[in-house]
Amino acid sequence: MTTKNTFLLLALLWAFWSCKPSVEGIPEGETVPDFQTTDTKGNVVNIKDLRGKVVMLYFWADFCPTCKKEFPETQAYYEKLQGKDFELLAINVGQPAVASKKFQEKYGATFPMLLDTAGQISRDFGVKELPTNYFISPDGKIQRRIIGFVGENQVQVMINQHKQQ
Protein backbone atom coordinates (compact mmCIF):
# COMPACT_ATOMS: atom_id res chain seq x y z
CA MET A 1 0.00 0.00 0.00
CA THR A 2 1.39 3.40 -0.93
CA THR A 3 1.73 6.27 1.50
CA LYS A 4 -1.03 8.13 -0.33
CA ASN A 5 -3.41 5.15 -0.04
CA THR A 6 -2.55 4.68 3.63
CA PHE A 7 -3.29 8.33 4.31
CA LEU A 8 -6.58 8.10 2.41
CA LEU A 9 -7.59 4.97 4.34
CA LEU A 10 -6.77 6.62 7.68
CA ALA A 11 -8.71 9.75 6.70
CA LEU A 12 -11.75 7.67 5.75
CA LEU A 13 -11.59 5.68 8.99
CA TRP A 14 -11.31 8.89 11.02
CA ALA A 15 -14.31 10.38 9.17
CA PHE A 16 -16.33 7.22 9.82
CA TRP A 17 -15.58 7.11 13.55
CA SER A 18 -16.00 10.83 14.09
CA CYS A 19 -19.44 10.76 12.47
CA LYS A 20 -20.88 7.79 14.26
CA PRO A 21 -23.49 8.69 16.85
CA SER A 22 -22.39 8.99 20.43
CA VAL A 23 -23.72 6.51 22.94
CA GLU A 24 -23.40 9.15 25.66
CA GLY A 25 -26.32 11.29 26.66
CA ILE A 26 -30.04 10.78 26.40
CA PRO A 27 -31.26 9.04 23.23
CA GLU A 28 -33.61 10.77 20.83
CA GLY A 29 -37.24 10.03 21.57
CA GLU A 30 -36.75 9.68 25.33
CA THR A 31 -38.67 11.95 27.68
CA VAL A 32 -36.54 14.79 29.02
CA PRO A 33 -35.53 14.29 32.67
CA ASP A 34 -37.45 16.61 34.96
CA PHE A 35 -35.38 19.33 36.53
CA GLN A 36 -35.83 22.60 38.30
CA THR A 37 -33.18 25.20 38.98
CA THR A 38 -32.75 28.95 39.26
CA ASP A 39 -31.54 31.48 36.75
CA THR A 40 -29.04 34.27 37.34
CA LYS A 41 -31.86 36.54 38.55
CA GLY A 42 -33.07 34.05 41.18
CA ASN A 43 -36.17 32.95 39.24
CA VAL A 44 -37.11 29.27 39.52
CA VAL A 45 -37.28 27.51 36.16
CA ASN A 46 -38.94 24.12 35.76
CA ILE A 47 -38.52 22.28 32.47
CA LYS A 48 -42.13 20.98 32.68
CA ASP A 49 -43.42 24.56 32.43
CA LEU A 50 -42.06 24.81 28.88
CA ARG A 51 -44.15 22.00 27.37
CA GLY A 52 -45.74 23.14 24.13
CA LYS A 53 -42.54 24.81 22.88
CA VAL A 54 -39.39 23.64 21.18
CA VAL A 55 -36.74 24.08 23.87
CA MET A 56 -33.02 24.25 23.27
CA LEU A 57 -30.88 23.36 26.27
CA TYR A 58 -27.47 24.90 25.74
CA PHE A 59 -24.88 23.48 28.17
CA TRP A 60 -21.87 25.80 28.43
CA ALA A 61 -19.10 27.18 30.68
CA ASP A 62 -17.07 30.38 30.61
CA PHE A 63 -13.82 28.53 29.83
CA CYS A 64 -15.29 27.03 26.63
CA PRO A 65 -13.78 28.78 23.56
CA THR A 66 -16.66 27.75 21.28
CA CYS A 67 -19.17 29.11 23.79
CA LYS A 68 -17.41 32.46 23.84
CA LYS A 69 -17.37 32.60 20.07
CA GLU A 70 -21.01 31.62 19.56
CA PHE A 71 -22.75 33.54 22.36
CA PRO A 72 -23.19 36.73 20.26
CA GLU A 73 -24.73 34.76 17.37
CA THR A 74 -26.88 32.78 19.81
CA GLN A 75 -28.18 36.06 21.26
CA ALA A 76 -28.93 37.39 17.76
CA TYR A 77 -31.05 34.40 16.72
CA TYR A 78 -32.71 34.20 20.13
CA GLU A 79 -33.98 37.75 19.65
CA LYS A 80 -35.53 36.71 16.32
CA LEU A 81 -36.93 33.33 17.34
CA GLN A 82 -38.04 33.68 20.96
CA GLY A 83 -41.72 33.52 21.57
CA LYS A 84 -44.51 31.02 21.86
CA ASP A 85 -42.85 28.32 19.73
CA PHE A 86 -39.25 28.43 21.03
CA GLU A 87 -37.25 28.89 24.21
CA LEU A 88 -33.51 28.66 24.79
CA LEU A 89 -32.12 27.81 28.22
CA ALA A 90 -28.38 28.29 28.67
CA ILE A 91 -27.24 25.99 31.48
CA ASN A 92 -23.88 26.79 33.03
CA VAL A 93 -22.13 23.55 33.92
CA GLY A 94 -20.67 23.37 37.42
CA GLN A 95 -19.64 26.99 37.90
CA PRO A 96 -20.72 29.51 40.55
CA ALA A 97 -23.50 31.97 39.74
CA VAL A 98 -21.01 34.84 39.42
CA ALA A 99 -19.46 33.18 36.33
CA SER A 100 -22.85 33.13 34.58
CA LYS A 101 -23.66 36.69 35.61
CA LYS A 102 -20.34 38.02 34.25
CA PHE A 103 -20.76 36.10 30.99
CA GLN A 104 -24.35 37.31 30.64
CA GLU A 105 -23.24 40.92 31.12
CA LYS A 106 -20.26 40.63 28.80
CA TYR A 107 -22.29 39.17 25.93
CA GLY A 108 -25.60 40.92 26.59
CA ALA A 109 -27.49 37.63 26.77
CA THR A 110 -31.24 38.04 27.29
CA PHE A 111 -32.08 34.33 27.16
CA PRO A 112 -32.48 32.55 30.49
CA MET A 113 -29.13 31.65 32.05
CA LEU A 114 -29.67 28.70 34.38
CA LEU A 115 -27.38 27.54 37.15
CA ASP A 116 -26.13 23.97 37.53
CA THR A 117 -23.47 24.67 40.16
CA ALA A 118 -23.44 21.08 41.46
CA GLY A 119 -23.39 19.68 37.91
CA GLN A 120 -26.41 17.44 38.51
CA ILE A 121 -28.42 18.56 35.47
CA SER A 122 -25.44 18.12 33.14
CA ARG A 123 -24.78 14.66 34.62
CA ASP A 124 -28.44 13.70 34.09
CA PHE A 125 -28.06 14.68 30.43
CA GLY A 126 -24.70 12.95 30.03
CA VAL A 127 -22.87 16.14 29.08
CA LYS A 128 -19.17 15.40 28.53
CA GLU A 129 -18.24 18.13 26.03
CA LEU A 130 -19.06 21.81 25.76
CA PRO A 131 -21.11 23.14 24.26
CA THR A 132 -23.70 20.36 24.20
CA ASN A 133 -27.16 21.22 22.95
CA TYR A 134 -30.38 19.30 23.35
CA PHE A 135 -33.53 20.10 21.43
CA ILE A 136 -36.71 19.11 23.20
CA SER A 137 -39.97 18.74 21.29
CA PRO A 138 -43.18 20.40 22.49
CA ASP A 139 -44.31 17.06 23.98
CA GLY A 140 -41.19 16.86 26.18
CA LYS A 141 -39.17 14.33 24.16
CA ILE A 142 -35.51 14.61 23.20
CA GLN A 143 -35.59 15.62 19.55
CA ARG A 144 -31.88 15.99 18.84
CA ARG A 145 -28.50 16.28 20.53
CA ILE A 146 -25.76 18.37 18.95
CA ILE A 147 -22.26 18.76 20.34
CA GLY A 148 -20.62 21.97 19.23
CA PHE A 149 -21.82 25.10 17.51
CA VAL A 150 -25.53 25.46 16.71
CA GLY A 151 -26.57 28.15 14.27
CA GLU A 152 -29.85 29.85 13.53
CA ASN A 153 -30.62 27.58 10.57
CA GLN A 154 -30.40 24.46 12.74
CA VAL A 155 -32.70 25.99 15.34
CA GLN A 156 -35.18 27.06 12.67
CA VAL A 157 -35.26 23.51 11.26
CA MET A 158 -36.10 22.14 14.73
CA ILE A 159 -38.90 24.68 15.18
CA ASN A 160 -40.29 24.10 11.67
CA GLN A 161 -40.48 20.33 12.18
CA HIS A 162 -43.20 20.93 14.74
CA LYS A 163 -45.07 23.62 12.83
CA GLN A 164 -45.75 21.12 10.04
CA GLN A 165 -47.28 18.49 12.33
C-alpha positions as CSV (number, residue, x, y, z in Angstrom):
1,M,0.0,0.0,0.0
2,T,1.4,3.4,-0.9
3,T,1.7,6.3,1.5
4,K,-1.0,8.1,-0.3
5,N,-3.4,5.2,0.0
6,T,-2.5,4.7,3.6
7,F,-3.3,8.3,4.3
8,L,-6.6,8.1,2.4
9,L,-7.6,5.0,4.3
10,L,-6.8,6.6,7.7
11,A,-8.7,9.8,6.7
12,L,-11.8,7.7,5.7
13,L,-11.6,5.7,9.0
14,W,-11.3,8.9,11.0
15,A,-14.3,10.4,9.2
16,F,-16.3,7.2,9.8
17,W,-15.6,7.1,13.5
18,S,-16.0,10.8,14.1
19,C,-19.4,10.8,12.5
20,K,-20.9,7.8,14.3
21,P,-23.5,8.7,16.8
22,S,-22.4,9.0,20.4
23,V,-23.7,6.5,22.9
24,E,-23.4,9.2,25.7
25,G,-26.3,11.3,26.7
26,I,-30.0,10.8,26.4
27,P,-31.3,9.0,23.2
28,E,-33.6,10.8,20.8
29,G,-37.2,10.0,21.6
30,E,-36.7,9.7,25.3
31,T,-38.7,12.0,27.7
32,V,-36.5,14.8,29.0
33,P,-35.5,14.3,32.7
34,D,-37.4,16.6,35.0
35,F,-35.4,19.3,36.5
36,Q,-35.8,22.6,38.3
37,T,-33.2,25.2,39.0
38,T,-32.7,29.0,39.3
39,D,-31.5,31.5,36.8
40,T,-29.0,34.3,37.3
41,K,-31.9,36.5,38.5
42,G,-33.1,34.1,41.2
43,N,-36.2,33.0,39.2
44,V,-37.1,29.3,39.5
45,V,-37.3,27.5,36.2
46,N,-38.9,24.1,35.8
47,I,-38.5,22.3,32.5
48,K,-42.1,21.0,32.7
49,D,-43.4,24.6,32.4
50,L,-42.1,24.8,28.9
51,R,-44.1,22.0,27.4
52,G,-45.7,23.1,24.1
53,K,-42.5,24.8,22.9
54,V,-39.4,23.6,21.2
55,V,-36.7,24.1,23.9
56,M,-33.0,24.2,23.3
57,L,-30.9,23.4,26.3
58,Y,-27.5,24.9,25.7
59,F,-24.9,23.5,28.2
60,W,-21.9,25.8,28.4
61,A,-19.1,27.2,30.7
62,D,-17.1,30.4,30.6
63,F,-13.8,28.5,29.8
64,C,-15.3,27.0,26.6
65,P,-13.8,28.8,23.6
66,T,-16.7,27.7,21.3
67,C,-19.2,29.1,23.8
68,K,-17.4,32.5,23.8
69,K,-17.4,32.6,20.1
70,E,-21.0,31.6,19.6
71,F,-22.8,33.5,22.4
72,P,-23.2,36.7,20.3
73,E,-24.7,34.8,17.4
74,T,-26.9,32.8,19.8
75,Q,-28.2,36.1,21.3
76,A,-28.9,37.4,17.8
77,Y,-31.1,34.4,16.7
78,Y,-32.7,34.2,20.1
79,E,-34.0,37.8,19.7
80,K,-35.5,36.7,16.3
81,L,-36.9,33.3,17.3
82,Q,-38.0,33.7,21.0
83,G,-41.7,33.5,21.6
84,K,-44.5,31.0,21.9
85,D,-42.8,28.3,19.7
86,F,-39.2,28.4,21.0
87,E,-37.2,28.9,24.2
88,L,-33.5,28.7,24.8
89,L,-32.1,27.8,28.2
90,A,-28.4,28.3,28.7
91,I,-27.2,26.0,31.5
92,N,-23.9,26.8,33.0
93,V,-22.1,23.6,33.9
94,G,-20.7,23.4,37.4
95,Q,-19.6,27.0,37.9
96,P,-20.7,29.5,40.6
97,A,-23.5,32.0,39.7
98,V,-21.0,34.8,39.4
99,A,-19.5,33.2,36.3
100,S,-22.8,33.1,34.6
101,K,-23.7,36.7,35.6
102,K,-20.3,38.0,34.3
103,F,-20.8,36.1,31.0
104,Q,-24.4,37.3,30.6
105,E,-23.2,40.9,31.1
106,K,-20.3,40.6,28.8
107,Y,-22.3,39.2,25.9
108,G,-25.6,40.9,26.6
109,A,-27.5,37.6,26.8
110,T,-31.2,38.0,27.3
111,F,-32.1,34.3,27.2
112,P,-32.5,32.5,30.5
113,M,-29.1,31.6,32.0
114,L,-29.7,28.7,34.4
115,L,-27.4,27.5,37.1
116,D,-26.1,24.0,37.5
117,T,-23.5,24.7,40.2
118,A,-23.4,21.1,41.5
119,G,-23.4,19.7,37.9
120,Q,-26.4,17.4,38.5
121,I,-28.4,18.6,35.5
122,S,-25.4,18.1,33.1
123,R,-24.8,14.7,34.6
124,D,-28.4,13.7,34.1
125,F,-28.1,14.7,30.4
126,G,-24.7,12.9,30.0
127,V,-22.9,16.1,29.1
128,K,-19.2,15.4,28.5
129,E,-18.2,18.1,26.0
130,L,-19.1,21.8,25.8
131,P,-21.1,23.1,24.3
132,T,-23.7,20.4,24.2
133,N,-27.2,21.2,23.0
134,Y,-30.4,19.3,23.3
135,F,-33.5,20.1,21.4
136,I,-36.7,19.1,23.2
137,S,-40.0,18.7,21.3
138,P,-43.2,20.4,22.5
139,D,-44.3,17.1,24.0
140,G,-41.2,16.9,26.2
141,K,-39.2,14.3,24.2
142,I,-35.5,14.6,23.2
143,Q,-35.6,15.6,19.6
144,R,-31.9,16.0,18.8
145,R,-28.5,16.3,20.5
146,I,-25.8,18.4,19.0
147,I,-22.3,18.8,20.3
148,G,-20.6,22.0,19.2
149,F,-21.8,25.1,17.5
150,V,-25.5,25.5,16.7
151,G,-26.6,28.1,14.3
152,E,-29.9,29.8,13.5
153,N,-30.6,27.6,10.6
154,Q,-30.4,24.5,12.7
155,V,-32.7,26.0,15.3
156,Q,-35.2,27.1,12.7
157,V,-35.3,23.5,11.3
158,M,-36.1,22.1,14.7
159,I,-38.9,24.7,15.2
160,N,-40.3,24.1,11.7
161,Q,-40.5,20.3,12.2
162,H,-43.2,20.9,14.7
163,K,-45.1,23.6,12.8
164,Q,-45.7,21.1,10.0
165,Q,-47.3,18.5,12.3
